[in-house]
Amino acid sequence: RARKLFFFVQILGFSVVMALVYARLAWTPTFMMRSFGWSVSETSYALSTYGFIVGACCLLLGGRVVDHLFQKGMHDAHFRYYVAGGVVLALLGSAAYLSSSPSGYFLAMALPSFPLAMGAIGASAIQMVTPAPLRGRVSAVYLFAVSIIGMSAGPAIVGYMTDHWFGDPAAIGMSLALTFGACGTIVTIIFLCGLRAMRAAVGEAEAAGASASH
């Protein structure tokens, strides 16, 4: 309760990011096949190879960026990363799904893949500010909320827009672009509102840890 704004921003912000993660997972293969005429085997091979290479880079570099910012004294580094990440998701994520070629999609989606690799960054922020006796329960609530909201909202939004807004299966790219544009903007706003709350929560946690060590 003392850090409620931090946890509200943490859960809501990463839920929106997770909605984009699942929207991409659910609909990108369909997008590639409908927009570029690729076969199932071509799509699966290209996306798995791309995901392996880019995903490895995201996991290795994303956390290092946040750690570097935190060590420089930015105690809101985890949220600050997603203030910028939301802008990237909105602009380049949308551009990727408006691309007229597969190479354009892969190039545009490279940078948005970094904020989409949210697992370690989101989890570490929870661990940093939650008192040890509560970490298991708070982590469970966080993972439950993020997973349920992300899995249900992300794919459903894209499917709904394609069927009911555009009424055209070929408009899947436009639906994905609008989803990334809107959700990316929301991510930036949410985490921007939480910067001060994270700084305060980290400061309180560090003070509590220092007093406990004495």
Residue pairs with C-beta under 8 A, 6 or more apart in sequence:
2 204
3 129
3 197
3 200
3 201
3 204
5 194
5 197
6 129
6 194
6 197
6 198
6 200
6 201
7 138
7 142
8 194
9 79
9 190
9 191
9 193
9 194
9 197
9 198
10 122
10 125
10 126
10 142
10 194
11 141
11 142
11 145
11 146
12 190
13 79
13 82
13 187
13 190
13 191
13 194
14 118
14 122
14 142
14 146
15 145
15 146
15 149
15 150
15 153
16 149
16 183
16 186
16 187
16 190
17 82
17 85
17 89
17 115
17 116
17 118
17 122
17 150
17 183
17 187
18 118
18 146
18 147
18 149
18 150
18 151
18 154
19 149
19 150
19 153
19 154
19 157
19 183
20 89
20 93
20 116
20 154
20 179
20 180
20 183
20 184
21 116
21 118
21 150
21 154
22 150
22 151
22 154
22 155
23 154
23 155
23 157
23 158
23 176
23 179
23 180
24 116
24 154
24 176
26 154
26 155
26 158
27 155
27 158
27 159
27 172
27 175
27 176
28 47
28 176
29 40
29 43
29 44
29 47
30 172
31 97
31 172
31 173
31 176
32 38
32 43
32 46
32 47
32 102
32 105
33 39
33 40
33 43
34 169
34 170
34 172
34 173
35 170
35 172
35 173
36 101
36 102
38 46
38 102
46 102
46 106
50 106
54 109
54 110
54 113
55 113
55 117
58 113
58 114
58 116
58 117
59 117
59 120
61 114
62 81
62 114
62 115
62 117
62 120
62 121
63 120
63 121
63 124
65 81
66 77
66 78
66 81
66 121
66 124
67 77
69 77
69 80
69 81
70 77
70 78
74 80
75 198
75 199
75 202
75 203
76 194
76 195
76 196
76 198
76 199
76 202
78 121
78 122
78 124
78 125
78 128
78 198
79 125
79 191
79 194
79 195
79 198
80 191
80 195
81 115
81 121
82 115
82 118
82 121
82 187
82 188
82 191
83 188
83 191
83 192
83 195
84 188
85 114
85 115
85 187
85 188
86 115
86 184
86 185
86 186
86 187
86 188
86 189
86 190
86 191
87 184
87 188
88 111
88 112
88 114
88 115
88 184
89 112
89 115
89 116
89 180
89 183
89 184
89 187
90 180
90 181
90 182
90 183
90 184
90 185
90 187
90 188
91 181
91 184
92 108
92 109
92 111
92 112
93 108
93 109
93 112
93 177
93 180
93 181
93 184
94 177
94 178
94 180
94 181
94 184
95 108
95 177
96 104
96 105
96 108
96 109
96 112
96 177
96 180
97 105
97 173
97 174
97 176
97 177
97 180
98 173
98 174
98 177
99 105
99 108
112 180
115 187
122 142
122 146
123 139
123 142
125 198
126 135
126 138
126 139
126 142
127 135
127 139
128 202
128 205
129 198
129 201
129 202
129 204
129 205
130 138
130 139
130 205
131 205
131 208
154 179
157 175
157 179
158 172
158 175
158 176
158 179
159 175
161 174
161 175
161 178
161 179
162 168
162 169
162 171
162 172
162 175
165 175
166 174
166 175
